[in-house]
Amino acid sequence: MSFGQGGPQWGSGGQNQDPYNEGRYGQDPYGQEPFGSGRSQYGADSGTPDWAALADASAARARRRRWLMIGGAALATAVIAGIVATAIVTSNKDGGDTASDNGDTLPTAPTLPQDTTQPQPSFSSVAPLPPPNPKDFISDRKKDTAPLSAEGLFPGKKLTMGDGDRVYTKGATSRTGNCASVTSGVLGSVLERHGCEQVFRATYLKDGIAVTVGVATFENEAKAKKVVQQARGGIAPLPGAGVPTFCKGGPVCRNTYNSYGRYAYFTITGYTKAKSVTTGDTNAYRSGDDIGEFTFRQIVRRGEAQASAAATAPAQ
């Protein structure tokens, strides 16, 4: 690299000329005579030195030396940068084992230390147990251990169904261990044959239509299913607590039979006046279905509550 045209010149003969050619300084590099008219300061015709010109020449020489130093430093920096870049490229080509899209090799990722003292996350290799099935708790007496009562099955004083447009008033409730005593027809004998444990009853009233529901418990689900398959007759109506006698003395009433888990449940629906329920009586059918659906939901909730308690219980 060069600055200017081959460096500073001393006189018209170039760098190798004697700077004191013929006893005088040569031409100023900027084209001016350093001493006024250009005569030697030691000649017979010597005059007063031009101090301003001397100062300008000295400044020019200082600037020239400064530019030479700057240029040399820049050149050295460029050379060092080139050496470093070459070393990096060489290192990447020698140590890389991953190819880029344009064919070059990429640097290998650094290896992490294996003896770190930081705590590492740990995961159990044992799969968590599935949540308990709510129906399992209400399908066998051994697992269905939560307290059971008529008030627990039929809570509150009113029952709202549908979109809130059907409100039933609760009447009397009861519980008995003599299952056959609260039935009509052959249902009592069917209950006894399959080991009925107890029967809970409750009556609901709406617009002159009364519905009694009876819930019988058994040892397991299989026995409850057999009772429903063999059921005839029905659950006995339960008047009282504001509900008059119904389904007595001749009017036809509607009976239903269902089971869920170890529970069998039955309904009887009739008018509180001497009126029979017919197959096209949508009001009576809807009332019986509402109470049956509510009873089913209560049995399901019982299983869900016990399953939830088992899931959150501390391990033994």
Backbone bond lengths (Angstrom), bond angles and torsions (degrees), N, CA, C in turn:
res aa  C-N    CA-C-N  psi(-1)  N-CA   C-N-CA  omega(-1)  CA-C   N-CA-C  phi
1 M - - - 1.460 - - 1.528 107.82 -
2 S 1.296 116.65 144.28 1.478 120.12 -178.28 1.503 109.01 -134.02
3 F 1.290 115.25 162.10 1.455 122.83 177.77 1.520 107.07 -120.59
4 G 1.282 121.25 123.49 1.467 123.95 -177.95 1.514 111.11 76.58
5 Q 1.284 117.01 -141.29 1.459 122.27 -176.76 1.509 110.36 -113.79
6 G 1.288 118.89 66.26 1.457 121.56 175.48 1.491 114.82 88.45
7 G 1.325 118.84 10.18 1.455 120.87 176.79 1.510 111.81 100.90
8 P 1.333 118.09 173.16 1.477 121.78 -176.59 1.531 110.49 -69.25
9 Q 1.283 114.77 144.72 1.461 120.99 177.32 1.521 110.86 -106.75
10 W 1.328 114.51 148.49 1.469 120.59 176.79 1.517 106.46 -120.22
11 G 1.311 116.50 96.67 1.469 122.31 -178.18 1.508 110.65 82.90
12 S 1.367 114.38 179.84 1.456 119.87 -174.37 1.505 112.76 -78.47
13 G 1.340 119.65 -10.43 1.453 121.96 -177.43 1.500 114.99 -89.52
14 G 1.314 121.82 0.10 1.462 123.86 178.40 1.500 111.84 95.17
15 Q 1.372 115.53 -168.96 1.455 120.41 -173.25 1.530 111.80 -66.76
16 N 1.328 119.30 -31.90 1.453 120.39 -173.23 1.524 113.94 -83.93
17 Q 1.306 116.21 -0.51 1.460 119.25 177.90 1.515 110.59 -75.09
18 D 1.311 116.13 151.45 1.468 122.16 175.62 1.493 109.15 -66.11
19 P 1.334 118.09 121.47 1.473 119.58 -179.39 1.529 111.85 -63.17
20 Y 1.308 116.51 -14.98 1.456 119.03 179.04 1.530 109.23 -109.09
21 N 1.306 117.73 40.45 1.460 124.26 -176.85 1.507 111.04 -55.26
22 E 1.398 115.48 122.87 1.461 123.49 178.11 1.513 111.11 56.09
23 G 1.284 117.40 32.32 1.462 121.04 171.34 1.492 115.01 78.87
24 R 1.337 118.43 17.77 1.471 120.03 177.12 1.507 109.57 -146.04
25 Y 1.352 115.44 162.20 1.461 120.76 175.03 1.513 109.91 -69.50
26 G 1.330 115.69 147.75 1.452 118.78 177.38 1.513 111.72 -79.50
27 Q 1.339 114.75 -164.07 1.456 120.12 -178.44 1.539 110.47 -68.44
28 D 1.305 114.60 141.95 1.463 120.72 172.67 1.527 109.01 -63.14
29 P 1.293 118.68 138.29 1.473 120.48 -178.49 1.511 113.63 -58.69
30 Y 1.290 117.98 -15.95 1.457 121.00 179.34 1.528 111.12 -102.76
31 G 1.355 116.24 12.10 1.464 120.17 172.53 1.503 115.56 87.50
32 Q 1.306 118.64 16.74 1.468 121.20 -179.10 1.531 109.82 -121.27
33 E 1.292 114.65 149.39 1.458 119.87 174.65 1.519 108.57 -77.49
34 P 1.319 117.87 130.55 1.469 118.34 -174.80 1.520 113.80 -72.06
35 F 1.314 119.70 -17.51 1.474 119.61 -176.11 1.524 110.31 -126.94
36 G 1.243 117.80 70.98 1.474 121.37 173.78 1.514 111.94 61.72
37 S 1.405 118.09 -108.32 1.462 122.51 -174.15 1.506 113.99 -77.09
38 G 1.306 118.87 -7.87 1.455 121.62 177.59 1.519 111.79 97.08
39 R 1.301 120.52 -1.30 1.456 120.60 177.83 1.522 109.87 -75.05
40 S 1.338 115.61 157.98 1.447 120.60 175.30 1.508 110.98 -66.98
41 Q 1.305 116.33 139.81 1.466 119.24 -179.68 1.519 112.25 -71.43
42 Y 1.350 115.28 -9.36 1.448 117.47 -179.58 1.539 112.12 -103.06
43 G 1.328 121.88 6.74 1.453 125.11 -179.36 1.515 112.12 -78.01
44 A 1.325 112.34 174.65 1.462 116.98 -178.11 1.506 110.44 -67.48
45 D 1.312 115.98 -30.33 1.472 119.19 -176.87 1.527 112.25 -93.36
46 S 1.337 116.83 25.16 1.466 119.69 -176.49 1.508 111.53 -60.62
47 G 1.405 114.70 137.63 1.461 120.44 176.61 1.525 110.79 -117.67
48 T 1.330 117.14 -168.32 1.469 122.92 179.43 1.525 109.57 -69.97
49 P 1.367 118.58 132.43 1.478 120.18 179.63 1.536 111.94 -62.26
50 D 1.323 115.44 145.42 1.475 120.73 177.24 1.520 107.02 -85.95
51 W 1.340 116.01 94.98 1.465 120.61 -175.20 1.543 112.88 -64.25
52 A 1.287 116.29 -32.63 1.481 118.79 177.78 1.515 110.80 -65.64
53 A 1.353 115.48 -41.08 1.461 118.85 179.12 1.519 110.27 -67.13
54 L 1.364 116.38 -39.82 1.462 119.44 177.43 1.537 111.20 -60.21
55 A 1.319 114.86 -42.45 1.472 118.73 179.66 1.524 111.46 -64.30
56 D 1.357 115.73 -40.28 1.478 119.10 179.42 1.522 110.50 -65.07
57 A 1.326 116.41 -40.48 1.458 119.05 179.64 1.523 111.79 -65.28
58 S 1.342 115.19 -41.23 1.462 119.08 178.90 1.537 110.95 -63.18
59 A 1.339 116.47 -40.97 1.467 120.61 178.97 1.514 111.24 -64.82
60 A 1.371 114.69 -38.84 1.460 118.39 178.88 1.506 111.35 -63.36
61 R 1.352 116.14 -41.29 1.451 118.82 178.94 1.539 111.60 -66.04
62 A 1.322 116.86 -36.83 1.468 120.57 178.63 1.536 111.04 -65.69
63 R 1.358 115.00 -41.30 1.460 118.36 177.82 1.516 111.22 -63.63
64 R 1.327 116.12 -40.00 1.442 120.27 -179.32 1.532 110.70 -62.83
65 R 1.351 114.94 -44.34 1.457 117.46 178.44 1.535 112.24 -63.89
66 R 1.355 115.49 -37.18 1.471 118.89 -179.78 1.512 111.10 -66.01
67 W 1.329 118.80 -43.60 1.461 121.99 178.19 1.514 111.71 -63.36
68 L 1.355 115.86 -38.40 1.457 118.55 176.85 1.525 111.31 -61.91
69 M 1.351 116.80 -40.75 1.459 120.51 179.63 1.540 111.00 -66.35
70 I 1.354 115.58 -42.45 1.462 119.28 179.81 1.521 110.27 -64.67
71 G 1.311 116.15 -44.57 1.450 119.37 179.58 1.508 112.21 -61.97
72 G 1.323 116.04 -40.45 1.463 118.55 178.02 1.513 112.90 -63.92
73 A 1.336 116.30 -40.27 1.473 119.94 179.29 1.525 110.91 -65.22
74 A 1.356 116.20 -42.09 1.459 119.54 178.34 1.510 111.67 -62.62
75 L 1.354 114.90 -41.25 1.464 118.56 179.01 1.526 110.74 -63.07
76 A 1.341 116.42 -42.58 1.466 119.58 -179.98 1.532 110.66 -63.53
77 T 1.347 116.29 -40.13 1.470 120.07 179.24 1.518 111.43 -63.13
78 A 1.359 115.73 -42.53 1.464 119.36 179.38 1.515 111.55 -63.58
79 V 1.313 116.35 -39.23 1.466 119.99 179.43 1.518 110.89 -64.53
80 I 1.346 116.51 -45.31 1.474 120.33 179.57 1.521 111.08 -62.24
81 A 1.354 116.74 -42.84 1.464 120.11 178.97 1.517 111.53 -61.34
82 G 1.323 115.42 -40.78 1.459 118.77 177.67 1.505 112.07 -62.89
83 I 1.335 117.18 -40.28 1.466 120.37 179.35 1.527 110.76 -64.00
84 V 1.354 116.24 -43.80 1.466 120.23 179.96 1.520 110.80 -63.31
85 A 1.349 117.83 -44.87 1.463 121.08 179.64 1.513 111.11 -61.09
86 T 1.330 115.22 -41.91 1.466 118.52 178.60 1.521 111.24 -62.66
87 A 1.341 116.36 -39.97 1.463 120.73 179.95 1.525 111.10 -64.72
88 I 1.367 116.93 -38.31 1.464 120.38 -179.63 1.513 110.48 -67.19
89 V 1.328 117.31 -47.09 1.458 120.92 179.60 1.514 110.90 -60.21
90 T 1.344 115.19 -42.33 1.466 119.30 179.42 1.520 110.88 -63.30
91 S 1.351 116.14 -41.84 1.458 120.13 179.40 1.516 111.32 -63.35
92 N 1.361 116.60 -41.60 1.452 119.77 179.71 1.519 111.54 -64.31
93 K 1.306 117.12 -40.56 1.458 120.05 -178.91 1.515 111.55 -69.93
94 D 1.323 115.64 -32.73 1.467 117.86 -178.33 1.514 111.83 -78.37
95 G 1.347 118.31 -39.08 1.464 120.85 -171.78 1.505 114.39 -102.37
96 G 1.353 120.10 -13.44 1.465 120.62 -175.46 1.507 111.05 -80.05
97 D 1.332 116.03 146.71 1.457 119.99 177.70 1.523 111.83 -132.60
98 T 1.350 116.47 14.80 1.456 121.13 178.70 1.507 108.93 -118.08
99 A 1.313 118.02 125.54 1.459 121.37 -176.75 1.505 110.02 -87.58
100 S 1.360 115.80 140.64 1.452 121.13 174.65 1.516 109.13 -90.99
101 D 1.338 116.32 178.56 1.454 120.59 -176.82 1.512 112.46 -66.85
102 N 1.359 119.10 -28.57 1.456 121.03 -177.19 1.521 112.59 -95.98
103 G 1.313 118.69 12.79 1.451 120.81 175.50 1.504 114.74 96.42
104 D 1.348 117.70 -14.38 1.464 119.60 178.78 1.514 110.00 -76.26
105 T 1.293 116.67 164.36 1.454 121.40 177.27 1.502 110.83 -99.00
106 L 1.307 116.24 144.77 1.455 122.64 -179.37 1.521 109.43 -102.34
107 P 1.329 117.55 154.22 1.459 120.45 -179.47 1.521 111.38 -67.12
108 T 1.299 115.68 144.90 1.459 121.44 178.49 1.525 110.14 -75.10
109 A 1.352 116.56 137.36 1.462 120.59 179.23 1.521 110.25 -62.71
110 P 1.335 117.83 142.08 1.461 120.00 -179.44 1.514 111.56 -65.63
111 T 1.306 116.17 147.97 1.466 122.48 179.28 1.517 109.81 -83.93
112 L 1.329 116.63 126.68 1.459 120.98 -179.69 1.524 109.97 -76.26
113 P 1.314 117.72 147.16 1.463 120.02 179.27 1.524 110.75 -66.85
114 Q 1.319 115.78 143.39 1.451 121.61 -178.72 1.524 113.31 -94.69
115 D 1.301 117.62 -12.34 1.465 120.48 -175.29 1.522 111.54 -105.41
116 T 1.335 116.88 34.39 1.452 119.99 -179.55 1.524 110.33 -64.80
117 T 1.316 114.80 148.54 1.473 120.03 -179.63 1.516 111.74 -96.78
118 Q 1.357 117.66 -1.34 1.453 119.84 179.66 1.528 109.84 -72.36
119 P 1.341 118.22 143.33 1.470 120.27 179.10 1.515 110.79 -64.95
120 Q 1.317 117.30 138.16 1.447 123.29 -179.28 1.523 109.66 -104.96
121 P 1.375 117.20 144.97 1.469 118.58 178.13 1.510 110.97 -65.88
122 S 1.310 115.60 143.70 1.464 120.80 179.61 1.518 109.04 -123.51
123 F 1.310 116.04 143.68 1.449 121.99 -178.84 1.525 108.89 -128.07
124 S 1.316 114.80 136.21 1.452 119.13 -179.66 1.526 109.95 -72.74
125 S 1.312 115.21 137.91 1.459 120.29 178.03 1.523 111.60 -84.77
126 V 1.323 116.67 -3.34 1.463 120.94 -179.15 1.526 109.05 -92.50
127 A 1.313 118.01 122.58 1.456 121.95 -179.92 1.522 110.11 -67.77
128 P 1.362 117.71 138.78 1.467 119.29 179.31 1.516 111.10 -66.02
129 L 1.309 115.38 149.32 1.454 120.39 178.98 1.524 110.56 -69.05
130 P 1.328 118.63 144.56 1.463 120.05 177.56 1.522 110.17 -67.13
131 P 1.331 117.50 152.95 1.466 119.28 178.95 1.528 110.24 -63.44
132 P 1.321 117.56 146.47 1.476 120.05 -178.80 1.521 111.56 -64.77
133 N 1.305 114.98 147.12 1.463 121.62 178.72 1.530 109.10 -81.63
134 P 1.334 118.62 121.48 1.468 119.68 -178.21 1.524 113.32 -56.91
135 K 1.321 117.24 -34.65 1.466 118.49 -177.85 1.527 111.85 -66.71
136 D 1.344 116.84 -27.47 1.467 118.83 178.85 1.522 111.57 -59.02
137 F 1.337 117.04 -32.59 1.467 120.98 -175.84 1.521 112.40 -77.49
138 I 1.320 118.36 -19.71 1.460 119.94 -179.79 1.525 111.48 -112.00
139 S 1.338 116.07 13.06 1.462 119.63 -179.73 1.520 112.85 -105.11
140 D 1.330 116.16 -8.06 1.467 119.55 -178.83 1.522 109.43 -145.31
141 R 1.310 116.86 136.36 1.458 121.66 -177.83 1.536 112.13 -59.36
142 K 1.335 117.72 -34.86 1.464 121.00 -176.80 1.530 112.65 -65.29
143 K 1.323 117.20 -29.25 1.467 120.21 179.83 1.525 112.35 -98.35
144 D 1.324 117.22 -22.80 1.464 121.19 -178.21 1.526 108.46 -87.62
145 T 1.340 115.20 80.84 1.469 120.29 -171.32 1.526 114.06 -109.64
146 A 1.319 118.13 0.09 1.469 120.01 179.80 1.526 110.32 -68.57
147 P 1.340 117.17 152.32 1.476 119.60 179.03 1.525 111.27 -57.62
148 L 1.313 116.32 144.28 1.462 121.77 -177.14 1.526 109.03 -135.07
149 S 1.346 115.66 129.28 1.466 120.73 -179.80 1.519 108.63 -151.98
150 A 1.337 115.63 166.96 1.462 120.51 178.07 1.521 110.95 -64.29
151 E 1.332 116.29 -39.95 1.466 119.59 179.84 1.526 111.16 -69.31
152 G 1.333 117.41 -31.93 1.463 119.72 176.93 1.513 112.09 -69.83
153 L 1.320 117.52 -37.28 1.465 120.88 177.83 1.524 112.08 -75.05
154 F 1.337 116.90 -35.05 1.465 121.14 -175.53 1.530 109.58 -126.82
155 P 1.306 119.24 73.47 1.461 121.69 -175.03 1.542 112.18 -78.72
156 G 1.321 114.73 163.94 1.465 120.71 173.92 1.507 114.13 77.22
157 K 1.342 114.64 179.17 1.461 120.81 -179.67 1.516 112.81 -107.55
158 K 1.324 117.09 -16.65 1.460 122.18 179.69 1.529 109.32 -134.86
159 L 1.314 115.18 157.38 1.458 121.83 178.24 1.521 108.23 -131.62
160 T 1.316 116.22 125.31 1.466 122.08 179.31 1.516 109.33 -109.64
161 M 1.325 116.32 129.05 1.462 121.67 -179.16 1.530 109.61 -127.47
162 G 1.340 114.68 170.34 1.457 120.24 -179.35 1.516 110.75 68.73
163 D 1.331 116.47 -138.40 1.463 122.69 178.17 1.519 111.97 -93.00
164 G 1.324 115.90 24.34 1.458 120.14 -177.54 1.508 113.08 91.64
165 D 1.343 116.52 3.67 1.462 119.89 -177.10 1.519 112.88 -91.55
166 R 1.348 117.18 -7.89 1.460 120.23 -179.68 1.528 108.55 -121.58
167 V 1.320 115.12 107.07 1.462 121.67 -177.24 1.523 108.44 -115.90
168 Y 1.342 115.41 124.82 1.470 121.83 -178.91 1.526 108.76 -110.62
169 T 1.317 114.31 142.34 1.458 120.68 175.74 1.525 108.83 -95.95
170 K 1.330 115.90 131.06 1.464 118.87 -179.85 1.526 110.45 -82.81
171 G 1.332 115.22 135.49 1.470 121.09 177.54 1.516 110.12 -100.95
172 A 1.315 116.41 -129.61 1.474 121.94 -175.70 1.527 111.05 -78.71
173 T 1.349 114.47 156.09 1.469 122.00 173.62 1.534 107.82 -131.14
174 S 1.340 116.37 159.09 1.467 119.60 179.05 1.521 109.69 -158.54
175 R 1.346 113.06 163.39 1.466 121.05 174.41 1.520 108.26 -142.94
176 T 1.341 117.27 137.55 1.454 121.54 178.49 1.522 110.44 -147.17
177 G 1.345 115.01 147.93 1.450 120.91 174.12 1.513 112.52 -92.25
178 N 1.353 117.04 -7.10 1.462 122.58 176.82 1.532 107.69 -95.02
179 C 1.325 114.90 85.03 1.464 120.01 -170.18 1.531 112.56 -60.25
180 A 1.322 117.63 -41.29 1.467 120.34 -175.24 1.520 112.38 -66.55
181 S 1.351 117.65 -23.21 1.459 120.66 -175.98 1.527 113.28 -71.04
182 V 1.296 118.69 -15.20 1.464 120.59 -177.51 1.529 110.35 -114.87
183 T 1.341 115.65 32.14 1.463 120.40 179.45 1.521 110.09 -129.88
184 S 1.310 115.51 170.67 1.468 122.43 173.77 1.520 108.61 -130.97
185 G 1.323 115.80 153.30 1.453 120.01 -178.57 1.518 110.96 70.51
186 V 1.337 115.59 -146.44 1.466 120.54 -175.58 1.530 112.58 -89.35
187 L 1.304 117.74 1.62 1.470 118.63 -176.94 1.519 111.02 -61.05
188 G 1.337 117.46 -36.99 1.459 120.63 -178.93 1.515 112.26 -58.34
189 S 1.328 115.96 -46.05 1.468 119.36 -178.76 1.535 111.36 -67.30
190 V 1.327 116.95 -33.68 1.476 119.58 177.45 1.531 109.59 -65.89
191 L 1.302 116.82 -41.75 1.464 120.31 179.20 1.524 110.64 -61.66
192 E 1.313 116.25 -46.14 1.458 120.32 -177.99 1.532 111.53 -65.07
193 R 1.307 115.67 -38.59 1.465 119.60 -177.22 1.534 112.39 -63.42
194 H 1.273 117.04 -29.24 1.467 120.30 -177.05 1.534 112.72 -104.68
195 G 1.330 115.44 15.23 1.457 119.02 171.66 1.509 115.03 78.97
196 C 1.332 117.56 42.69 1.464 120.33 176.96 1.527 110.20 -59.07
197 E 1.323 116.54 131.79 1.471 121.58 -177.20 1.525 111.90 -91.23
198 Q 1.317 117.41 -44.38 1.460 122.27 -177.42 1.525 108.80 -165.62
199 V 1.325 115.20 161.26 1.463 120.64 178.31 1.531 108.50 -131.86
200 F 1.339 116.64 128.77 1.464 123.63 175.33 1.532 107.77 -106.92
201 R 1.341 116.84 135.01 1.462 120.65 179.79 1.519 110.96 -127.53
202 A 1.343 115.15 152.90 1.468 122.50 173.17 1.520 107.59 -153.40
203 T 1.338 116.73 149.13 1.473 121.73 179.97 1.525 109.70 -120.91
204 Y 1.330 116.38 139.62 1.477 123.19 178.80 1.529 108.58 -124.91
205 L 1.330 115.86 146.38 1.465 122.18 -174.02 1.526 110.66 -131.23
206 K 1.362 115.15 136.85 1.476 120.26 175.50 1.527 108.46 -156.90
207 D 1.342 116.35 123.67 1.469 123.31 174.61 1.536 112.77 53.25
208 G 1.356 117.26 43.15 1.455 121.98 176.22 1.511 113.57 77.88
209 I 1.338 118.01 8.65 1.469 121.82 177.43 1.522 107.86 -113.85
210 A 1.338 116.27 124.35 1.471 121.37 -179.52 1.527 109.61 -110.46
211 V 1.338 114.95 143.70 1.470 121.66 178.91 1.515 107.89 -132.50
212 T 1.332 116.87 123.30 1.467 121.54 171.45 1.526 108.09 -105.22
213 V 1.342 115.61 132.57 1.463 121.60 177.32 1.520 107.62 -116.03
214 G 1.335 116.81 137.46 1.462 122.23 175.98 1.520 109.71 -122.90
215 V 1.338 116.37 133.48 1.465 122.51 179.69 1.519 107.98 -116.60
216 A 1.329 116.73 118.53 1.469 122.48 178.98 1.523 109.13 -107.90
217 T 1.341 116.15 140.10 1.466 120.68 179.35 1.527 110.28 -108.30
218 F 1.369 113.74 149.26 1.466 120.59 -179.15 1.534 108.59 -136.01
219 E 1.330 114.37 174.14 1.460 119.25 -177.38 1.524 112.09 -64.37
220 N 1.326 116.34 -39.13 1.466 119.44 -176.85 1.523 110.40 -151.58
221 E 1.314 115.25 177.72 1.461 121.54 -176.32 1.528 112.07 -67.08
222 A 1.321 116.68 -37.44 1.469 119.75 -177.14 1.522 111.74 -59.39
223 K 1.329 117.18 -40.91 1.464 120.53 -179.07 1.525 111.57 -68.67
224 A 1.312 116.30 -38.49 1.469 119.49 178.92 1.528 110.54 -64.43
225 K 1.325 117.09 -38.63 1.461 120.25 179.04 1.528 111.28 -65.41
226 K 1.318 117.34 -40.03 1.468 120.99 -179.65 1.523 111.26 -64.40
227 V 1.335 116.42 -36.87 1.460 119.88 178.24 1.519 110.29 -61.60
228 V 1.315 117.58 -45.15 1.467 120.86 -179.45 1.523 110.56 -63.96
229 Q 1.330 116.99 -39.37 1.459 120.45 -179.72 1.536 111.81 -64.81
230 Q 1.331 117.31 -30.57 1.461 121.62 -174.59 1.532 113.38 -104.50
231 A 1.332 116.78 1.79 1.466 120.24 -172.67 1.531 111.96 -66.67
232 R 1.323 113.66 137.45 1.464 123.12 171.35 1.529 106.74 -142.54
233 G 1.321 117.16 158.53 1.455 118.78 -175.79 1.529 109.05 78.82
234 G 1.361 117.05 -139.81 1.454 118.25 -178.80 1.514 112.34 -175.33
235 I 1.323 115.20 -179.95 1.448 122.28 176.18 1.528 107.77 -79.00
236 A 1.309 118.11 144.93 1.467 121.30 -179.18 1.523 110.32 -75.96
237 P 1.362 118.43 139.44 1.457 121.45 177.49 1.529 110.46 -62.54
238 L 1.341 116.26 148.41 1.465 122.20 179.76 1.525 108.65 -122.09
239 P 1.351 117.76 94.65 1.465 119.66 175.76 1.527 110.63 -81.20
240 G 1.311 115.06 178.72 1.462 120.86 177.55 1.509 111.81 112.34
241 A 1.355 114.31 166.73 1.477 122.38 -179.24 1.520 111.10 54.61
242 G 1.365 114.74 46.13 1.468 119.64 176.97 1.511 114.15 95.33
243 V 1.328 118.27 -4.60 1.473 120.88 -179.86 1.539 107.61 -107.92
244 P 1.334 118.12 120.30 1.470 120.00 179.17 1.528 111.01 -73.29
245 T 1.317 114.04 173.07 1.463 119.85 178.83 1.523 109.46 -65.64
246 F 1.328 115.98 139.07 1.472 120.36 178.63 1.528 109.01 -143.81
247 C 1.307 115.29 162.40 1.464 123.14 -178.26 1.545 111.68 57.72
248 K 1.301 115.87 38.68 1.460 121.82 176.80 1.528 109.17 -127.29
249 G 1.318 115.69 143.60 1.460 120.11 172.18 1.502 115.69 81.79
250 G 1.313 120.58 17.26 1.467 119.18 172.01 1.515 117.78 125.52
251 P 1.374 122.14 -31.21 1.464 119.82 -179.79 1.528 111.08 -62.44
252 V 1.321 115.77 144.20 1.461 121.06 179.17 1.523 109.20 -81.80
253 C 1.357 115.61 134.50 1.470 121.23 178.34 1.532 110.19 -121.73
254 R 1.259 116.54 162.76 1.473 121.65 -177.47 1.522 110.28 -101.75
255 N 1.367 117.16 131.24 1.466 122.92 177.75 1.541 110.21 -115.06
256 T 1.341 115.98 143.32 1.472 121.16 174.57 1.523 109.19 -131.05
257 Y 1.378 116.67 155.79 1.472 122.87 -179.61 1.540 107.99 -137.45
258 N 1.306 116.02 130.24 1.464 121.21 179.14 1.531 109.59 -149.74
259 S 1.326 115.84 165.85 1.471 119.98 175.52 1.530 109.72 -149.07
260 Y 1.330 113.73 154.45 1.471 120.99 173.81 1.523 107.30 -153.28
261 G 1.337 116.16 122.35 1.445 119.12 -174.16 1.519 109.99 65.24
262 R 1.321 115.50 -136.59 1.471 119.26 179.78 1.523 111.96 -92.38
263 Y 1.329 116.87 16.69 1.458 122.92 -178.50 1.527 110.03 -109.88
264 A 1.333 115.54 131.09 1.462 121.36 168.98 1.527 107.02 -111.81
265 Y 1.333 117.24 134.93 1.469 119.06 -178.08 1.522 109.63 -133.15
266 F 1.330 113.82 145.30 1.457 122.63 -171.27 1.529 109.11 -133.78
267 T 1.326 117.16 148.57 1.470 120.60 174.50 1.524 109.64 -130.37
268 I 1.337 115.64 151.47 1.458 122.95 170.81 1.521 107.06 -133.08
269 T 1.332 116.53 126.85 1.466 122.39 -174.25 1.531 109.67 -121.79
270 G 1.322 115.98 131.46 1.463 120.16 177.70 1.509 111.36 -158.51
271 Y 1.343 114.71 168.03 1.460 121.12 178.02 1.522 109.85 -83.98
272 T 1.311 115.45 149.46 1.468 119.90 177.34 1.518 111.21 -78.12
273 K 1.325 118.00 -7.48 1.466 123.14 173.25 1.524 108.15 -108.96
274 A 1.272 116.08 170.26 1.465 121.37 -177.67 1.516 109.89 -72.72
275 K 1.316 115.12 78.17 1.463 121.48 -178.79 1.518 108.82 -144.23
276 S 1.339 116.34 134.90 1.464 120.23 -179.25 1.529 111.47 -89.35
277 V 1.301 113.35 154.36 1.476 120.63 175.24 1.515 107.92 -90.11
278 T 1.313 117.16 125.78 1.458 122.50 178.71 1.525 110.52 -105.89
279 T 1.344 115.42 167.77 1.473 119.37 -177.59 1.525 112.69 -65.73
280 G 1.313 118.49 -23.43 1.466 120.67 178.73 1.514 113.88 -95.87
281 D 1.305 117.11 11.28 1.473 121.54 -177.35 1.542 109.21 -84.90
282 T 1.305 115.30 88.40 1.479 119.33 -175.26 1.515 112.76 -64.96
283 N 1.322 118.05 -33.25 1.463 119.91 -179.00 1.525 111.18 -65.91
284 A 1.331 116.91 -46.09 1.462 120.26 -179.86 1.530 110.95 -66.88
285 Y 1.326 116.52 -41.64 1.470 118.98 179.01 1.535 111.52 -63.90
286 R 1.319 115.21 -42.24 1.462 118.37 -179.56 1.519 111.42 -65.22
287 S 1.335 117.44 -37.54 1.467 119.97 178.67 1.521 111.18 -64.17
288 G 1.330 116.60 -45.92 1.461 119.30 178.72 1.526 112.00 -63.51
289 D 1.351 116.28 -39.87 1.466 119.37 179.37 1.531 111.89 -67.14
290 D 1.337 117.27 -36.46 1.469 120.23 178.45 1.528 111.06 -61.72
291 I 1.331 116.58 -46.86 1.460 119.72 -178.01 1.531 110.54 -68.38
292 G 1.334 117.45 -37.32 1.460 119.79 176.61 1.528 111.93 -65.00
293 E 1.338 117.05 -41.06 1.469 120.24 178.22 1.526 111.33 -65.15
294 F 1.324 116.01 -42.00 1.466 119.17 178.40 1.529 110.73 -60.67
295 T 1.337 117.18 -42.64 1.471 120.80 179.90 1.528 110.77 -62.98
296 F 1.320 116.94 -42.60 1.460 121.08 176.82 1.539 110.53 -58.84
297 R 1.325 117.37 -45.01 1.473 120.83 179.73 1.528 111.47 -61.64
298 Q 1.321 116.71 -38.03 1.460 119.89 179.75 1.530 111.53 -65.09
299 I 1.316 117.08 -39.03 1.469 120.33 178.00 1.528 110.23 -66.91
300 V 1.342 116.13 -41.57 1.476 120.38 178.04 1.523 110.26 -62.11
301 R 1.340 117.50 -44.73 1.474 120.95 179.50 1.526 111.10 -60.55
302 R 1.303 116.62 -35.08 1.466 120.07 178.35 1.531 110.26 -61.80
303 G 1.326 116.16 -44.18 1.460 119.13 177.12 1.523 112.20 -65.51
304 E 1.324 118.01 -40.44 1.467 121.62 -179.97 1.526 111.74 -64.39
305 A 1.320 116.18 -40.32 1.467 119.96 -179.94 1.535 110.85 -63.91
306 Q 1.311 117.99 -41.82 1.459 120.21 -179.73 1.527 111.68 -71.69
307 A 1.323 117.67 -35.74 1.460 121.43 176.94 1.521 111.00 -65.25
308 S 1.344 116.13 -41.79 1.458 120.34 178.61 1.517 111.50 -64.36
309 A 1.333 116.73 -40.80 1.452 120.06 179.33 1.523 110.71 -65.69
310 A 1.326 117.52 -37.29 1.474 120.64 179.23 1.522 111.29 -69.14
311 A 1.333 117.10 -35.45 1.463 120.91 -178.44 1.515 112.18 -69.33
312 T 1.326 117.26 -32.81 1.456 121.32 -177.09 1.527 113.44 -96.27
313 A 1.325 116.76 -2.48 1.474 119.83 -179.88 1.516 109.68 -71.25
314 P 1.350 118.82 141.13 1.466 121.04 178.00 1.516 111.32 -64.24
315 A 1.329 114.57 146.43 1.478 119.57 -179.79 1.523 109.73 -65.82
316 Q 1.314 115.29 141.79 1.475 120.84 -179.00 1.527 109.72 -85.71
